[in-house]
Amino acid sequence: MSDADFNSKDVEEHLPHEQTVDVTRVEAPVTFKAYMMCAFAAFGGIFFGYDSGYISGVMGMNYFIS
């Protein structure tokens, strides 16, 4: 098939078309449950860090070693 066998309509059909994005559509809506899960995860990290720091401080005290 030569280049002369294609017309402009054939070329337009084979070109990728631009995709439009619907900005009103939300993939994963943010709900109260999502906020609560994030809050519990954050507090878990804070409490774990606080506990690790506190235990480290206690282990470094002189009266704990003797």
N, C-alpha and C positions, 0 to 999 in steps of 0.2 A: 504494500500500500504506500503510495507516495504522499508527499506533503500536500499535493493539489487535491487529494481526495477528502481532506478535512475542511469543513467550513467553520466559521466563527462560532456557530451554535454548538458544534461538537466540542470545540475547545472549551467553551464556557461550562458545559456539562461535566467535563472531567477535572476542572479546577476545584480545589477545595474552597468551600464557601466559609466566610467568616461566621463564627458562632456568636450569637447574641446572648447576653447574660440578663436574666431576670433578677433585678436587684431587690424585688419584694419577696423573693423566695428565700427562706432560711433553711439551710441544710439540717442543722441541729439546734432547735430552739432552746434558749437558755431559760430554764425553769427554776423554781424554788428548790427542787430536788438537786439540781446541778450545783446551785450555790451552796447548799448544805453539804454535799459531798466534798466540794473544794474546801469548805471551812473545816470539816473534820480532818481531812488530809493535812491541811496546814497546821492545825493544832496538834496533830500527831507528831509532825516534824518538830514543832516547837518544844513539845514536852520531851521528846527523845533527846533533843539537843541540850535542854536544860538538865535532864537527868544525867546525861553523860558528863556535862560540865560539873555538876554538883558532886557526883561520885569521884571524879578526878580530883576535885579540891579536897575531898575527905581523905582520899588515899594519900595525898601529899602532906597531911598534917602529921606533926611529930608524935602526938600521943596515940595515933592510930597504929604507927609502926611498932612502937615498943610494947 
